[in-house]
Every structure is written in C-alpha cells, then in structure tokens.
Amino acid sequence: MLTLNTYKTELNADSLEFCPHEPNQNVFVCANYQLEKDETSQTRKGLLLLFSIEDDLNLLQTIGCSGVLDTKWCRNKIGNRSILGVVNATKSIEIYVLNLNVNLVLQCKLTIPSEIPQLLLLSLDWSSSETNFGSQEIVCSDSKGGVHRLIYQNNQLTYLNGYKPHDFECWCVTFNHFNSNIFYSGGDDTFLFSHDSRIGDFTFKNKSHTAGVTSIQSNPHREHLLATGSYDSYLRIWDDRILKDCLFQLELPGTLWRLKWDPFGDNLLLAGCMSGGAHIVQINDCSGEIIGGYNEHESLVYGVDWSWLSLESIKKIRNEAQYLIGTCSFYDNLMCLTTFNT
C-alpha cells in the first residue's frame, strides 16, 4: 500500500467513510472525537471533515459537533440523495444530506431515550433493503451494552425499541446484508449476538472470542459469510447459519477495530488493527492471508474504508493503482489516502 495523500486533523481521528453513490464517489468523511478535561469538567468535542479526491485532496467542509464515534453512509440513495448517519457522545443520532453543492446539511436528529448520564453511542448501521415507502431502518449500539432500532422516513427519525443484550460496551452492530430482519452485535463482554427484529430479541449468542468483539461485517456479495474482529487480534470468518464455530480464524498484527469488505469483490477484507496498522486480507474457502499492509500511522488505526470509485477513475488519480483506500488514526490525528495493487 503506497501513500497518496496525508492530512493532519485538528482532533483525534476515528472514522472514515467513502460515499458509495455516483457522482460523489470521490467524496468521503473523516470524523473526529476528542475528550478534553479541565479541573472541573470534561467535554467530548467532535468534527466532521468532508473531503474530495481528484487531482489532489480537497477539504470541502468542516462541521463542529459533539464527539463522533461512528459514521455510515446509507447504502441506498433516498430521494435521489446520499444520506450520512452519525452517532455521537451525547447519545444522539444525526442525519446529514449531501446536497448538490457537495456539502453536508443536518436534516434531523434524535436523542436515544435513556436516563443514563454520559451515554455514548458507539456504532451504527443502515439496513441494506429499502422499503416500499422509502424508509430505512437503522441500528445503533451504546456504551452500556444496549442496542437500539430506529426508522428513517419522510426526512425524520423515529425510535422503535431498544434493549440491553451486553454486560459492557456494545462496540459494534451491523445488519445481515441479505436479510434486514437480522442484525449482529459484539460487546466488551466477548459475546457475539445474532438478533431477529421480528421477535424483538437475540436468537443466538457465541463466546468464541477471548476478548471484546469490536467489528462485525456481513459480506455484501457472498450470502452467509460473516467476518468478526476482536481485541484478541483474531479475524474470524463465519457461516451465519452456523454461528457455533467459525470457519477459520487468522491472527493479525494488532488489535482489530474495523473491518470492511471490498465493495466490488467477495474475497478481500480491509482491517484496521489499531497499533498494528491497516492490512488487506484475502479470504479463501478455508483460510486467509495478509496480502497488503500500511504501517505509516504512529497511533491507533481506527478508521479504514475502500473507495467506491471505478478502476478507470482511480487510474486517473494514480495510473498504476487498482484500489484507493482511506485510513485514519487517533492520537497522531493522521488521515491517509493510499493505493493498492493485488
């Protein structure tokens, strides 16, 4: 993986997400979270940084906000617009619209109904299927082990329900890409849960991980293939129909925080490994191997993502490149764009 551009963020960088939709697949968001303390109080500050990459890297917009823990673009355009979901340190979900001027506009916001002080929302995901009414379901997780379901419809968020499956932080949630009734959660209690919204509870739990479950990703191209990451540094690949035992596991160079499947293929997985850098893993039928790595960050790599740009567009940016990848790290406030060839 070769460096294309770098950028020093003002605050600690923890999430990076490329827009999946034409004509803005050269646009991405880098989100920041920073805890600032004085003698009497503490503040969780955040920034949303909107960039584009063409001949050069361009900062398009800076939005001040509460500390951001996770960001996700909705997989489907809604009303022919790209929609960004953001969860933050004031137990709120914010929805931004990318307008024709390629700026983010806050459309709506919902605060999770909870009496718990200083609750943090840690992760979110959008369902992959759009309903007949143009609505989209969202699931998010919190720092006390809770999961929450919401619906986005008519430019508004509505809270559906929530419950607490985990004993400690619920680090991650994600939908099954082929069945939006099913979603998964992973927590600091080392449990992986499978949930079914039709019954309002989890249907299966697994305790194979030897440390907290930090990332879960359903493969968008191969049904039933699920990847999980953990503080124990192991990538695990599962058949989601048989969650008793994983198909195989592979130790990576550091604690896993973020996993992303290749948007265009079914066998490459991008991993943010905190102090171990960022790596690309090729998934075979019963094994995996690291085929690329990036170790230019001097701190914890939290945010990683693949660009959705076509190969032709990527080659206009760097002629010999096949993939464009973004990474960001925390205490060194570093965001990097890199290229990769298989």
C-alpha positions, 0 to 999 in steps of 0.5 A, spaced: 500 500 500 503 506 497 501 513 500 497 518 496 495 523 500 496 525 508 492 530 512 493 532 519 486 533 523 485 538 528 482 532 533 483 525 534 481 521 528 476 515 528 472 514 522 472 514 515 467 513 510 467 513 502 460 515 499 458 509 495 453 513 490 455 516 483 457 522 482 460 523 489 464 517 489 470 521 490 467 524 496 468 521 503 468 523 511 473 523 516 470 524 523 473 526 529 472 525 537 476 528 542 475 528 550 478 534 553 478 535 561 479 541 565 479 541 573 472 541 573 469 538 567 470 534 561 467 535 554 467 530 548 468 535 542 467 532 535 468 534 527 466 532 521 471 533 515 468 532 508 473 531 503 474 530 495 479 526 491 481 528 484 487 531 482 489 532 489 485 532 496 480 537 497 477 539 504 470 541 502 467 542 509 468 542 516 462 541 521 463 542 529 459 537 533 459 533 539 464 527 539 463 522 533 464 515 534 461 512 528 459 514 521 455 510 515 453 512 509 446 509 507 447 504 502 441 506 498 440 513 495 433 516 498 430 521 494 435 521 489 440 523 495 446 520 499 444 520 506 450 520 512 448 517 519 452 519 525 452 517 532 455 521 537 457 522 545 451 525 547 447 519 545 444 522 539 443 520 532 444 525 526 442 525 519 446 529 514 444 530 506 449 531 501 446 536 497 448 538 490 453 543 492 457 537 495 456 539 502 453 536 508 446 539 511 443 536 518 436 534 516 434 531 523 436 528 529 434 524 535 436 523 542 436 515 544 431 515 550 435 513 556 436 516 563 443 514 563 448 520 564 454 520 559 451 515 554 455 514 548 453 511 542 458 507 539 456 504 532 451 504 527 448 501 521 443 502 515 439 496 513 441 494 506 433 493 503 429 499 502 422 499 503 416 500 499 415 507 502 422 509 502 424 508 509 430 505 512 431 502 518 437 503 522 441 500 528 445 503 533 449 500 539 451 504 546 456 504 551 452 500 556 451 494 552 444 496 549 442 496 542 437 500 539 432 500 532 430 506 529 426 508 522 428 513 517 422 516 513 419 522 510 426 526 512 425 524 520 427 519 525 423 515 529 425 510 535 422 503 535 425 499 541 431 498 544 434 493 549 440 491 553 443 484 550 451 486 553 454 486 560 459 492 557 460 496 551 456 494 545 462 496 540 459 494 534 452 492 530 451 491 523 445 488 519 445 481 515 446 484 508 441 479 505 436 479 510 434 486 514 430 482 519 437 480 522 442 484 525 449 482 529 452 485 535 459 484 539 460 487 546 466 488 551 463 482 554 466 477 548 459 475 546 457 475 539 449 476 538 445 474 532 438 478 533 431 477 529 427 484 529 421 480 528 421 477 535 424 483 538 430 479 541 437 475 540 436 468 537 443 466 538 449 468 542 457 465 541 463 466 546 468 464 541 472 470 542 477 471 548 476 478 548 471 484 546 468 483 539 469 490 536 467 489 528 462 485 525 461 485 517 456 481 513 459 480 506 455 484 501 456 479 495 457 472 498 450 470 502 452 467 509 459 469 510 460 473 516 467 476 518 468 478 526 474 482 529 476 482 536 481 485 541 484 478 541 487 480 534 483 474 531 479 475 524 474 470 524 470 468 518 463 465 519 457 461 516 451 465 519 447 459 519 452 456 523 454 461 528 457 455 533 464 455 530 467 459 525 470 457 519 477 459 520 480 464 524 487 468 522 491 472 527 493 479 525 498 484 527 494 488 532 488 489 535 482 489 530 477 495 530 474 495 523 473 491 518 470 492 511 469 488 505 471 490 498 465 493 495 466 490 488 469 483 490 467 477 495 474 475 497 478 481 500 477 484 507 480 491 509 482 491 517 484 496 521 488 493 527 489 499 531 497 499 533 498 494 528 496 498 522 491 497 516 492 490 512 488 487 506 486 480 507 484 475 502 479 470 504 479 463 501 474 457 502 478 455 508 483 460 510 486 467 509 492 471 508 495 478 509 496 480 502 497 488 503 499 492 509 500 500 511 504 501 517 505 509 516 500 511 522 504 512 529 497 511 533 491 507 533 488 505 526 481 506 527 478 508 521 479 504 514 474 504 508 475 502 500 473 507 495 467 506 491 470 509 485 471 505 478 478 502 476 478 507 470 477 513 475 482 511 480 487 510 474 486 517 473 488 519 480 494 514 480 495 510 473 498 504 476 493 503 482 487 498 482 484 500 489 484 507 493 483 506 500 482 511 506 485 510 513 485 514 519 488 514 526 487 517 533 492 520 537 497 522 531 490 525 528 493 522 521 488 521 515 491 517 509 489 516 502 493 510 499 493 505 493 493 498 492 495 493 487 493 485 488 
